[in-house]
Amino acid sequence: MAGGSVNLPGMASPSRTIVAQLRARAQVLLARVGELGGRSVVIGPDDDLADIDAKLTDAVARIRIWLQEADTERSGVLVVEASQCLSDLHTLRWDLRGHHIEERQRRFAVLDAGVQRMRQHIDPDVLLDGVCRAVLECGEFDRVLVSRVQEGRWRPWRSLARQVRDNEQAFVEWLTTSPEIALDPRIREGDIVDRRETVIVFPDDERTRMAGSFIRARPTTSAADRPHGSYVAAPLAPAGEVIGLIHADFQDQDVTPLDRDVLDAFARAFDQLYERAVLLFQLNRQRVEVQAALADVERVLGEVANTEIALSRMGVKDQDSHPEHALTLSSRQRATEGLAGILTPRELEVLHQMSTGATNDRIATELYIAPDTVKSHVKHILRKLRAENRAEAIAQYLRVTLGSL
């Protein structure tokens, strides 16, 4: 699967060489068992380490039976050879399991290091833009496709491969058409979204459950006898809602249960990182809005202070009886009439108290009402004034009252 290519030197899985050596040792041993037991077992191109271990287990059982039934006097040399073969079989099985443990530890160490690098990004868009490359680096896959899941539709979005081969051009062209596929639970991807689990898909065996347009466009592997290799698919579900899918595979081999576990761990880590990034982004945006509202309140309060200073300089001694002050009060009353059309009298009283910087408890004391009632009034005030917070509501109130001076 490729919409682009990337050069990641040294990123090819180092286990491939070790696996090739283990396969060669197994084939030699099974041939020896065939000479002793009369039946030769071959390691197939699709056999993974678990399949090889199963064949070695069967060979161990056959050698044991042969040793129990062998005539040691007449077959002394063969008994020695069979015993050595049995020992070599046990050694190889031990090496297979040891490699599996070491490879699992190594793959997850690479994954953990990659996730730590991804934690540096707190922008959700940056995380999404880098998810394809991150899967190649952290998961050590050859190809990756990231899709969006929206309104019951599967929308393949971006893809990346270590190397774009000729047989992948059809997929590149298909991806540019912005395809959409209905997520019917009867198809494999629909089942993945419904069950929210990471799975291995074998198109050769599950073709009736594959989306036709996807399976036709999907790149073939290099093996002539394996036109469509397996792939692993995982849902992306930050905050518990599936928003996307990740498909990953190799260009010349099938995926394994370890690959499934690695991609599943990546997807779950990405879910947490993406949710964290969204929360941080929203928090930063709210912080900027609060700072702007507080700056607006500070400006308005400064205007209030300047107005009081100007009035004191005019020698206004008894403002309650002064004709100009009566005019000012009348102007303020007319100004608040606009708010009276929106707020109830009690809400206006609460808003006035809020403008003095009073807390909810202080407002409750001043107006002889319960603190919960104050909270309810504040909630209604914010909703009616379409204010995001107390500071914005206070700013609106001060603009109205000061604008009448």
KENU-787001 format. One line per 4 residues: number of its first residue (from 1); their letters; for each residue x, y, z of C-alpha. Coordinates in Angstrom, 3 decimals. Example, Ala and Ser with C-alpha at 12.3 -4.5 7.8 and 13.67 -1.06 7.14 Angstrom:
1	as	12.300/-4.500/7.800; 13.670/-1.060/7.140
//
This chain:
1	magg	0.000/0.000/0.000; 1.678/3.168/-1.066; 0.831/6.720/-1.943; 4.397/7.826/-1.385
5	svnl	7.770/6.393/-0.486; 10.276/7.046/2.249; 13.899/6.115/2.678; 14.582/4.780/6.151
9	pgma	18.145/3.423/6.104; 18.781/0.570/8.455; 15.110/0.157/9.305; 14.667/-3.262/7.691
13	spsr	13.913/-5.809/10.401; 17.189/-7.451/11.524; 15.269/-10.587/12.471; 14.803/-11.593/8.830
17	tiva	18.367/-12.870/8.576; 18.024/-14.812/11.830; 14.694/-16.278/10.743; 16.222/-17.382/7.437
21	qlra	18.995/-19.156/9.334; 16.512/-20.858/11.658; 14.406/-21.983/8.691; 17.488/-23.460/7.006
25	raqv	18.474/-25.355/10.167; 14.924/-26.667/10.520; 14.813/-27.885/6.928; 18.077/-29.784/7.358
29	llar	16.919/-31.414/10.602; 13.540/-32.387/9.160; 15.291/-33.962/6.206; 17.381/-36.050/8.624
33	vgel	14.209/-37.081/10.451; 12.699/-38.069/7.114; 15.662/-40.351/6.418; 15.201/-42.037/9.783
37	ggrs	11.399/-42.147/9.838; 10.690/-42.684/6.188; 8.661/-39.462/5.745; 10.167/-36.143/4.755
41	vvig	8.664/-32.857/5.975; 9.247/-29.638/4.030; 9.199/-26.059/5.334; 6.762/-24.142/3.127
45	pddd	7.236/-20.516/2.034; 4.211/-19.455/4.086; 5.314/-21.216/7.269; 6.106/-18.829/10.112
49	ladi	8.109/-19.699/13.219; 5.039/-21.124/14.947; 4.407/-23.460/11.981; 8.053/-24.535/11.966
53	dakl	7.964/-25.189/15.713; 4.868/-27.349/15.260; 6.631/-29.440/12.609; 9.671/-29.786/14.863
57	tdav	7.414/-30.931/17.710; 5.945/-33.615/15.463; 9.453/-34.669/14.439; 10.477/-35.004/18.101
61	arir	7.529/-37.330/18.721; 8.403/-39.450/15.681; 12.056/-39.811/16.731; 11.036/-40.841/20.240
65	iwlq	8.711/-43.509/18.884; 11.439/-44.744/16.551; 13.933/-44.990/19.428; 11.448/-46.942/21.535
69	eadt	10.866/-49.438/18.771; 14.441/-49.663/17.439; 16.545/-52.772/17.889; 19.617/-51.317/19.591
73	ersg	21.769/-54.349/18.800; 21.023/-54.314/15.079; 20.702/-50.526/14.648; 23.333/-49.185/17.001
77	vlvv	24.690/-46.561/14.593; 21.219/-45.378/13.661; 20.236/-45.133/17.326; 23.208/-42.868/17.987
81	easq	22.317/-40.740/14.958; 18.649/-40.574/15.977; 19.610/-39.548/19.509; 21.832/-36.788/18.167
85	clsd	19.022/-35.675/15.842; 16.619/-35.561/18.814; 19.095/-33.419/20.739; 19.480/-31.071/17.772
89	lhtl	15.690/-30.792/17.468; 15.371/-29.733/21.114; 18.188/-27.214/20.677; 16.567/-25.712/17.601
93	rwdl	13.179/-25.449/19.339; 14.891/-23.680/22.236; 16.572/-21.288/19.797; 13.246/-20.593/18.070
97	rghh	11.567/-19.659/21.312; 14.547/-17.637/22.460; 14.514/-15.676/19.214; 10.773/-15.058/19.577
101	ieer	11.251/-13.617/23.069; 14.242/-11.487/22.071; 12.498/-10.229/18.931; 9.383/-9.311/20.868
105	qrrf	11.442/-7.375/23.406; 13.375/-5.613/20.654; 10.266/-4.656/18.656; 8.536/-3.183/21.683
109	avld	11.694/-1.316/22.677; 11.730/0.289/19.218; 8.031/1.077/19.601; 8.505/2.673/23.032
113	agvq	11.331/4.869/21.742; 9.196/6.015/18.824; 6.234/6.803/21.064; 8.473/8.908/23.295
117	rmrq	9.505/10.940/20.241; 5.871/11.412/19.290; 5.094/12.841/22.745; 7.019/15.966/21.756
121	hidp	4.202/16.919/19.371; 1.263/18.658/21.065; -0.457/19.725/17.851; -3.131/17.168/16.781
125	dvll	-2.611/18.005/13.095; 1.137/17.357/13.369; 0.465/13.953/14.931; -1.941/12.989/12.141
129	dgvc	0.427/14.196/9.420; 3.226/12.021/10.819; 1.279/8.858/11.595; 2.273/6.988/8.397
133	ravl	5.974/7.557/8.899; 5.640/6.745/12.606; 4.128/3.326/11.805; 7.024/2.524/9.459
137	ecge	9.596/3.631/12.028; 8.001/2.315/15.222; 6.417/-0.827/13.795; 9.125/-1.705/11.245
141	fdrv	6.537/-2.420/8.544; 7.147/-1.925/4.816; 3.839/-0.275/3.910; 1.107/1.559/5.766
145	lvsr	-2.302/3.016/4.905; -4.145/5.434/7.215; -7.879/5.912/6.674; -10.569/8.129/8.157
149	vqeg	-13.802/6.690/9.539; -16.697/9.138/9.279; -20.461/8.599/9.315; -20.185/4.875/8.693
153	rwrp	-17.805/5.328/5.769; -14.243/4.089/5.380; -12.187/6.754/3.582; -8.574/5.724/2.708
157	wrsl	-6.556/8.889/3.300; -2.760/8.599/3.207; -0.222/5.867/2.631; 3.520/5.417/2.667
161	arqv	5.981/2.680/1.695; 9.686/2.146/2.077; 9.853/1.568/-1.651; 7.137/2.034/-4.286
165	rdne	7.238/-0.880/-6.710; 5.714/-1.135/-10.161; 2.884/-3.390/-8.977; 1.759/-0.701/-6.507
169	qafv	0.992/2.001/-9.058; -2.647/0.935/-9.336; -3.108/1.515/-5.625; -1.492/4.952/-5.855
173	ewlt	-3.929/5.917/-8.586; -6.888/4.462/-6.650; -5.973/6.486/-3.571; -5.988/9.757/-5.542
177	tspe	-9.685/9.207/-6.358; -10.585/9.726/-2.645; -12.434/6.399/-2.414; -15.234/5.790/0.076
181	iald	-16.367/2.358/1.255; -19.451/1.638/3.355; -18.483/0.010/6.654; -20.834/-2.919/6.391
185	prir	-20.257/-5.242/9.391; -20.077/-8.118/6.919; -16.798/-6.819/5.494; -13.608/-7.211/7.486
189	egdi	-13.019/-3.509/8.126; -16.607/-3.014/9.278; -16.107/-5.836/11.759; -12.864/-4.248/12.974
193	vdrr	-14.639/-0.944/13.663; -17.567/-2.633/15.426; -15.385/-4.827/17.626; -12.555/-2.281/17.986
197	etvi	-9.819/-4.867/17.823; -6.627/-5.300/15.834; -6.651/-8.328/13.534; -4.636/-10.131/10.874
201	vfpd	-6.447/-10.441/7.543; -5.662/-13.116/4.961; -7.263/-11.917/1.711; -6.750/-15.278/-0.006
205	dert	-8.893/-16.979/2.641; -11.337/-14.136/3.347; -11.974/-12.700/-0.110; -15.751/-12.909/0.346
209	rmag	-15.448/-10.516/3.313; -13.189/-8.002/1.565; -14.257/-4.700/0.012; -13.990/-5.304/-3.732
213	sfir	-12.457/-1.961/-4.703; -9.826/-2.236/-1.963; -8.783/-5.788/-2.722; -8.536/-5.049/-6.456
217	arpt	-6.363/-1.970/-5.896; -4.235/-3.402/-3.109; -0.637/-4.074/-4.188; 0.452/-7.633/-4.813
221	tsaa	3.462/-9.110/-3.069; 6.625/-10.070/-4.878; 6.077/-13.803/-4.420; 4.528/-15.306/-7.556
225	drph	2.771/-18.047/-5.591; 1.362/-15.558/-3.084; -0.405/-12.849/-5.105; -2.024/-11.276/-2.056
229	gsyv	-0.188/-11.417/1.261; -1.747/-10.886/4.663; -1.959/-7.550/6.440; -2.766/-6.282/9.916
233	aapl	-5.431/-3.639/10.563; -6.056/-1.618/13.733; -8.729/0.928/14.696; -7.832/4.410/15.941
237	apag	-10.209/5.300/18.768; -9.144/8.281/20.901; -11.726/9.027/23.605; -13.407/5.711/22.762
241	evig	-14.709/6.722/19.309; -13.279/5.089/16.168; -12.066/7.886/13.884; -9.687/5.946/11.645
245	liha	-7.984/2.724/10.595; -4.348/1.715/10.138; -3.421/-0.997/7.637; 0.167/-2.269/7.616
249	dfqd	1.975/-5.090/5.825; 5.223/-6.200/4.214; 6.136/-6.212/0.560; 7.419/-9.796/0.410
253	qdvt	6.180/-11.700/3.467; 3.093/-12.271/5.594; 2.488/-10.540/8.887; 2.698/-12.454/12.172
257	pldr	0.921/-12.320/15.539; 3.854/-10.250/16.807; 3.210/-7.689/14.050; -0.428/-7.577/15.139
261	dvld	0.566/-6.963/18.765; 3.017/-4.222/17.780; 0.472/-2.368/15.627; -2.181/-2.711/18.321
265	afar	0.198/-1.216/20.902; 1.039/1.623/18.502; -2.638/2.375/17.862; -3.468/2.470/21.568
269	afdq	-0.478/4.728/22.279; -1.474/7.016/19.410; -5.017/7.197/20.802; -3.663/8.525/24.091
273	lyer	-1.221/10.934/22.462; -3.867/12.324/20.120; -6.413/12.775/22.909; -3.745/14.496/25.008
277	avll	-2.832/16.798/22.112; -6.469/17.763/21.544; -6.945/18.566/25.231; -3.763/20.650/25.343
281	fqln	-4.797/22.483/22.181; -8.208/23.311/23.645; -6.633/24.345/26.943; -4.227/26.711/25.206
285	rqrv	-7.054/28.217/23.162; -9.157/28.782/26.280; -6.161/30.292/28.060; -5.736/32.814/25.239
289	evqa	-9.450/33.659/25.330; -9.395/34.131/29.111; -6.326/36.342/28.874; -8.046/38.460/26.231
293	alad	-11.200/38.734/28.347; -9.204/39.689/31.432; -7.341/42.310/29.437; -10.686/43.700/28.283
297	verv	-11.955/43.799/31.876; -8.767/45.507/33.031; -9.188/48.151/30.338; -12.795/48.785/31.323
301	lgev	-11.907/48.975/35.010; -9.210/51.466/34.103; -11.825/53.579/32.374; -13.950/53.400/35.540
305	ante	-11.048/54.594/37.664; -10.273/57.433/35.276; -13.931/58.522/35.273; -14.078/58.636/39.081
309	ials	-10.886/60.702/39.179; -12.333/63.128/36.647; -15.521/63.505/38.686; -13.590/64.144/41.896
313	rmgv	-11.569/66.867/40.177; -14.775/68.554/39.075; -15.550/69.058/42.772; -18.583/66.869/42.930
317	kdqd	-19.205/66.620/46.664; -22.713/65.291/47.018; -23.319/63.217/43.922; -26.665/61.924/45.118
321	shpe	-28.177/65.443/45.131; -26.256/67.009/42.247; -28.356/67.539/39.051; -25.513/66.281/36.836
325	halt	-25.224/63.120/38.904; -28.961/62.614/38.625; -28.513/62.860/34.881; -25.683/60.284/35.105
329	lssr	-27.831/57.903/37.107; -30.661/58.367/34.644; -28.264/57.599/31.775; -27.067/54.462/33.499
333	qrat	-30.584/53.378/34.150; -31.417/53.825/30.481; -28.273/51.878/29.587; -29.208/48.954/31.818
337	egla	-32.688/48.933/30.354; -31.143/47.202/27.362; -29.877/44.434/29.616; -33.223/44.375/31.411
341	gilt	-34.758/43.187/28.191; -32.436/40.176/28.379; -31.922/39.551/32.102; -34.354/39.413/35.012
345	prel	-34.054/42.032/37.770; -32.437/39.494/40.081; -29.952/38.498/37.366; -29.100/42.192/36.901
349	evlh	-28.399/42.429/40.630; -26.180/39.363/40.476; -24.352/40.744/37.430; -23.794/44.061/39.204
353	qmst	-22.301/42.231/42.173; -20.134/40.181/39.790; -18.793/43.425/38.286; -17.493/44.436/41.721
357	gatn	-15.402/41.269/41.879; -17.636/39.557/44.455; -17.497/35.783/44.728; -20.586/33.613/44.629
361	dria	-20.588/33.308/48.416; -20.280/37.086/48.806; -23.110/37.647/46.317; -25.285/35.177/48.241
365	tely	-24.632/37.116/51.458; -25.313/40.504/49.892; -28.552/39.436/48.208; -29.724/37.052/50.972
369	iapd	-29.968/34.057/48.675; -28.402/30.592/48.663; -24.987/30.028/46.968; -26.554/27.400/44.678
373	tvks	-29.098/29.992/43.582; -26.241/32.358/42.735; -24.607/29.649/40.651; -27.863/29.124/38.782
377	hvkh	-28.210/32.881/38.124; -24.604/33.089/36.881; -25.206/30.161/34.520; -28.317/31.858/33.093
381	ilrk	-26.487/35.187/32.747; -23.653/33.613/30.753; -26.105/31.810/28.494; -28.283/34.850/27.856
385	lrae	-25.328/37.150/27.188; -23.615/34.387/25.116; -20.528/34.854/27.255; -17.896/32.144/27.552
389	nrae	-17.047/33.023/31.164; -17.618/35.497/34.014; -14.959/37.887/32.769; -16.641/38.261/29.387
393	aiaq	-20.066/38.848/31.018; -18.593/41.498/33.330; -16.921/43.188/30.373; -20.248/43.394/28.535
397	ylrv	-21.942/44.869/31.617; -19.225/47.482/32.125; -19.276/48.475/28.463; -23.028/49.159/28.741
401	tlgs	-22.864/51.100/31.990; -19.720/53.060/31.163; -20.845/53.730/27.649; -23.617/55.913/29.069
405	l	-21.248/58.275/30.896
//
